[in-house]
Amino acid sequence: MSDTKNKVLIVEDDIDVADMLNAYFRVQGYDVYTVNWGEDAITACKSTRPDLIILDIRLPDIDGYEVARRLRSQRRTETIPIIFLTERSEREDRVRGLQLGADDYITKPFDIQELRLRVRNSLQRSSMGGLNNPVTNLPEGILVDEHLSAQLERNSAVAFFSVSLQHLTAFRESYGFVASDDVLRAVSVMIQNAIREAGTQSDFIGHLSSTKFIISTMASNPAKLYEGIKTRLQQSLEYFYPLKDRQTTTDEKNRLNIHMKQVQFKNGHGLQHVKSLKENL
């Protein structure tokens, strides 16, 4: 049944790490192949398109950023999920990777179970065509755009909220991938509970990004729903931390936080205004 296996390309110049990842993911049921140079990665993707790439940034020839840039510029390889694997942990390095279209980013030394979950989630997201978030199972991508277009076209007065979960990356680096996923799922459930209490049956929740939610509501009092969501989340964030780390004043700027914004439309606009709506949120 090898033809049904997901193909994973590992681009890693450290032979020991490459061999370890190769053996581990083969046991997990993947069809795995490895290369040690950036140029070889590009060649390999042209001959046998992988379903996912684990890509080290530091390579002997061209770096991982250049590999990602070239792959994203070619139609055959532009949508392959990429997980960056690197020793770098600075924010600007992560941002640069995400700007190139990386699906995820993990720093060495890494937890192999965490990497396994990230690979699974990225492949699940890819197989679903970006329709639902693999962590919350809420719609994202084209499903969100289609809903926003319909709302803007049909309704004369609809309110939109965005809810951004800030500093989840810092939380994940301190407490792990599983804990950060639990936070994301819990936040989505709290938003949905608030909608059930103060919204309407036609209200919608989806993802604008992995940590940014969008809600549309036809509630007669959208301010009540807005405040209900805000209150629920603000009262709960501290409880995601272990007891010893709650109410701490250290590294306060990297604590979990939320940022909300509301946009209200009075007239239908349709698909052409979906992009501007998302930018305003």
C-alpha positions in Angstrom: 0.0 0.0 0.0 3.0 2.3 -0.4 1.2 4.3 -3.1 -1.2 5.6 -0.3 1.6 6.8 1.9 2.3 10.5 2.3 5.7 11.4 0.9 8.0 13.4 3.3 11.2 15.0 2.1 13.8 15.8 4.8 16.4 18.4 3.9 19.0 18.2 6.6 22.8 18.4 6.3 23.4 16.8 9.7 23.6 13.1 8.7 22.8 11.9 12.2 19.6 14.0 12.4 18.6 13.2 8.9 19.0 9.4 9.5 17.1 9.7 12.8 14.2 11.5 11.2 14.2 9.2 8.2 13.9 6.1 10.4 11.4 7.7 12.8 8.9 8.8 10.1 9.2 5.5 8.2 8.1 3.8 11.3 5.2 6.3 11.5 4.0 5.0 8.1 5.4 7.7 5.8 7.3 7.3 2.5 10.5 9.2 3.5 13.5 10.4 1.5 16.3 12.7 2.5 18.8 15.1 0.9 21.6 17.1 2.4 21.9 20.1 0.1 19.4 22.8 -0.9 19.9 22.4 -4.6 19.3 18.7 -4.3 16.0 19.5 -2.5 14.8 21.5 -5.4 15.8 18.8 -7.9 14.1 16.1 -5.8 10.9 18.1 -5.7 10.9 18.3 -9.5 11.3 14.6 -10.0 9.1 13.3 -7.1 6.7 15.8 -5.6 6.6 15.3 -1.8 3.5 15.9 0.3 5.5 17.7 2.9 9.0 19.0 3.4 11.0 19.2 6.7 13.5 21.9 5.7 16.6 22.9 7.7 17.5 26.5 7.3 21.3 26.1 7.6 22.5 24.2 4.6 25.9 23.9 2.9 25.0 25.6 -0.3 21.8 27.7 -0.4 19.9 28.2 2.8 16.4 27.0 3.5 14.9 30.4 2.9 16.1 30.3 -0.7 14.9 26.7 -1.1 11.4 27.8 0.1 11.5 30.9 -2.2 12.2 28.8 -5.3 9.7 26.2 -4.5 7.0 28.8 -3.9 7.8 30.4 -7.2 7.0 27.2 -9.2 3.5 26.0 -9.9 4.3 22.3 -9.3 5.8 23.0 -5.9 4.1 26.2 -4.7 1.6 24.5 -2.4 3.8 21.9 -0.7 3.6 22.3 3.1 7.0 23.3 4.5 8.1 22.9 8.2 11.3 24.8 8.9 13.8 23.0 11.1 16.5 25.2 12.6 18.6 26.2 15.5 17.5 29.8 15.2 14.8 31.1 17.5 14.7 34.8 17.0 11.4 36.3 16.1 12.6 37.9 12.8 13.8 34.5 11.6 10.3 33.0 12.2 8.7 35.9 10.5 10.9 35.6 7.5 10.0 31.9 7.2 6.3 32.6 7.5 6.5 35.3 4.9 7.9 32.7 2.5 4.9 30.6 3.1 6.2 28.1 5.6 3.4 26.2 7.4 5.3 25.8 10.6 8.6 26.4 12.4 10.4 24.3 15.0 13.8 25.0 16.7 16.5 22.6 17.7 16.7 20.7 20.0 13.2 19.6 19.2 10.7 17.2 20.7 10.2 14.4 18.1 6.6 13.9 19.3 6.0 17.6 18.7 7.4 17.4 15.2 5.3 14.4 14.5 2.1 16.3 15.5 3.1 19.2 13.4 3.7 17.0 10.4 0.4 15.3 10.9 -1.5 18.6 11.2 0.2 20.1 8.2 -0.6 17.1 6.1 -4.2 17.1 7.3 -4.6 20.8 6.5 -3.1 20.2 3.0 -5.4 17.2 2.3 -8.4 19.2 3.3 -7.4 21.9 0.9 -7.3 24.5 3.6 -11.0 24.1 4.3 -10.8 23.5 8.1 -8.2 24.2 10.7 -6.7 20.9 11.9 -6.7 22.0 15.5 -10.1 23.6 16.0 -11.9 22.1 13.0 -13.3 25.6 12.2 -13.5 26.7 8.6 -10.7 28.8 7.1 -9.4 29.8 3.7 -11.9 29.6 0.9 -14.8 28.7 3.2 -14.3 31.9 5.2 -14.1 34.0 2.0 -17.3 32.4 0.6 -19.2 33.1 3.8 -18.0 36.7 4.1 -19.0 37.3 0.5 -22.5 35.9 1.1 -22.9 38.0 4.2 -21.7 41.2 2.6 -24.0 40.6 -0.4 -27.2 39.6 1.4 -27.3 41.5 4.6 -27.8 45.2 5.0 -26.4 45.3 8.5 -23.9 42.7 9.7 -21.2 43.0 12.3 -17.8 41.4 12.1 -15.4 40.8 14.9 -11.8 39.6 14.9 -10.2 37.9 17.9 -6.4 37.6 17.8 -4.7 35.3 20.2 -1.4 36.9 20.8 2.0 35.4 22.0 0.9 31.8 21.4 4.3 31.1 19.9 6.0 32.1 23.1 3.6 30.0 25.1 4.3 27.0 22.8 8.0 27.4 23.2 7.7 27.3 27.0 5.0 24.6 27.4 5.0 22.6 24.2 3.0 22.0 21.1 0.2 20.0 22.8 -0.4 22.7 25.4 -0.6 25.4 22.7 -3.1 23.4 20.7 -5.2 23.0 23.8 -5.3 26.8 24.2 -6.4 27.3 20.7 -9.2 24.7 21.0 -10.3 26.1 24.3 -10.5 29.7 22.9 -12.5 28.5 19.9 -15.0 26.7 22.3 -15.3 29.8 24.5 -16.1 32.0 21.5 -18.7 29.5 20.3 -20.3 29.4 23.8 -20.5 33.2 23.8 -22.2 33.1 20.4 -24.8 30.6 21.7 -25.6 32.9 24.6 -25.7 36.3 22.9 -25.7 35.7 19.1 -28.0 34.1 16.6 -28.2 30.7 14.9 -26.9 32.2 11.7 -23.7 33.6 13.3 -20.4 32.3 11.9 -16.9 31.7 13.3 -13.8 30.8 11.3 -10.1 31.5 11.0 -8.4 34.4 9.3 -5.1 32.8 10.4 -4.1 30.0 12.7 -4.4 32.4 15.7 -6.9 34.9 14.4 -10.6 34.2 14.5 -13.4 36.0 12.6 -17.0 36.1 13.8 -20.0 37.5 11.8 -23.2 38.2 13.6 -26.7 39.4 12.9 -27.4 39.9 16.6 -29.5 42.9 17.4 -27.0 43.9 20.0 -23.6 43.0 18.7 -21.9 45.0 21.5 -23.2 42.4 24.0 -21.7 39.6 22.0 -18.4 41.5 21.6 -18.2 42.1 25.3 -19.2 38.5 26.2 -16.4 37.1 24.1 -13.9 39.6 25.5 -14.8 38.9 29.1 -14.8 35.1 28.7 -11.3 35.1 27.2 -9.7 37.7 29.4 -10.9 35.9 32.5 -9.5 32.5 31.3 -6.1 33.2 29.9 -4.2 32.9 33.2 -5.6 29.4 33.7 -3.8 28.1 30.7 -0.6 28.4 32.6 0.7 25.9 35.2 -0.2 27.1 38.7 3.3 28.1 39.5 3.4 30.5 36.6 0.1 32.2 37.0 0.0 35.9 38.0 3.7 36.1 37.3 5.2 39.5 36.4 8.2 38.1 34.6 8.3 38.4 30.8 4.8 40.1 30.9 5.1 41.3 27.3 5.0 37.7 26.1 2.0 36.5 28.1 -1.0 35.2 26.3 -3.3 38.1 25.4 -6.2 38.8 23.1 -6.8 41.7 20.7 -10.3 42.3 19.3 -11.7 44.6 16.6 -15.1 45.2 15.2 -16.2 46.3 11.7 -19.9 47.0 10.9 -21.3 47.2 7.3 -24.5 49.0 6.6 -24.8 48.1 2.9 -24.2 44.9 1.0 -20.9 44.8 -0.9 -20.2 41.2 -2.0 -17.0 39.4 -2.9 -15.1 42.4 -4.1 -15.0 43.8 -0.6 -14.0 40.6 1.3 -10.3 41.5 1.0 -10.8 45.0 2.4 -12.9 43.6 5.2 -10.2 41.2 6.2 -7.6 43.9 6.1 -9.7 46.1 8.4 -9.9 43.3 10.9 
